[in-house]
Amino acid sequence: MKDNRLYLVLVAVFVLTWSSAFVATKFALMVCPPNLFLSFRFITAGVILLAVAALKGQLGGPLPWARIAVLGLLNQAAYYGLAWAGMETTSSGLATLITSLNPVLVSVAAWPVLGEPLNPRKTLGLALGLAGAALVVRDRIAFGEDAHGVLLICVALLCMVAGTVAFKKFDLKESLIVVVGGQQLCAGATLLAVGLGTERFADISLNSTFWLSLVWHIGVVSIGAFSLWFYLLSKGSATSASSLHFLMPPVGLVMSWLILHEPLHTADLAGTIPIGIGIWLVTRRAAPPRPEAIAQTAK
């Protein structure tokens, strides 16, 4: 019982912190070009995490840096770099909705790559989650969103799906501090190179919004939410863990409405019903067989 309660608490914290990133991104983009801001964020977070790992003696011996770098390029550099570029011309609510389709794509990829079966219950849950997200996305597009920005966010989603499946496939035994810290550092170095070639330091406004956004993204999102995400991913199947992203649309939309004053439509709220049912179907564990059924099978 305690384990189940702790899991629910961790899920709630993950959803809130991950969803907050979409709102915080809007503030960051007001004061700094995306790739430069992300590079500052990831390099700082990576240095902090790896310093903690070094103090704990977790950096000794050979480490799978190549695999960690691949995860960093997919989960952070490509996902965030493309998503932030797309969010310069789209709403944070729509970005939240598009990325919530992550579990549908992960479940499809996890079947042949990881051997995670798609039973009827999971299939129904994923279909309901997709239907709920599609309802909200359709309504949002009807009000007009930048097509190029939407495309960038969709490609970012595919990169995260690949990174999620790769994380489960690699099955790294190193501590999460090393794995997440190494990813952040690799992603930061990559995005810094991109930012230096495409953006200008003169466009950075070093005001309170910049520093508050940077602190939030480093501490709450890069270190907190990402560490929690990979912890939840390591404790369950890729399909079940990724289904938590179906919670992002309602939470992200409400946050965007409260903080950024983005419009909240009836379809946004209606879509949360099949999304919630879908999460329950995908993530709930199958009931253990009853004793009488086991005895009957033994005969």
Secondary structure, 3 states (H helix, E strand, C coil): CHHHHHHHHHHHHHHHHHHHHHHHHHHHHHHCCHHHHHHHHHHHHHHHHHHHHHHCCCCCCCCCHHHHHHHHHHHHHHHHHHHHHHHCCCCHHHHHHHHCCHHHHHHHHHHHHHCCCCCHHHHHHHHHHHHHHHHHHHHHHHCCCCHHHHHHHHHHHHHHHHHHHHHHHHCCCCCHHHHHHHHHHHHHHHHHHHHHHHCCHHHCCCCHHHHHHHHHHHHHHHHHHHHHHHHHHHHCCHHHHHHHHHHHHHHHHHHHHHHHCCCCCHHHHHCHHHHHHHHHHHHCCCCCCCHHHHHHHHC
